[in-house]
Amino acid sequence: MIVIVDRIENQFAVMEYPDRKTIDVPLKELPGDVKRGDCFKYIDEKFIPAPEETALRKAQIEEIFESLWEK
């Protein structure tokens, strides 16, 4: 399952699950350079960075944003 860092609050990353539910994860359990929008695979109760998914989602968002200005 893919989860996304919705935001960083104090010493926690607020992670959003596919069902839109969120949980707070201590930053010490994630890579030091974690930032809003980063994607992780949640497997066996562990968060594994998914940079390919992060890049894909960013590209999709940029494409949508650019299409707004094409008209």
Secondary structure, DSSP 8 states (H G I E B T S, - for coil): -EEEEEEEETTEEEEE-TTS-EEEEEGGGS-TT--TT-EEEEETTEEEE-HHHHHHHHHHHHHHHHHHH--
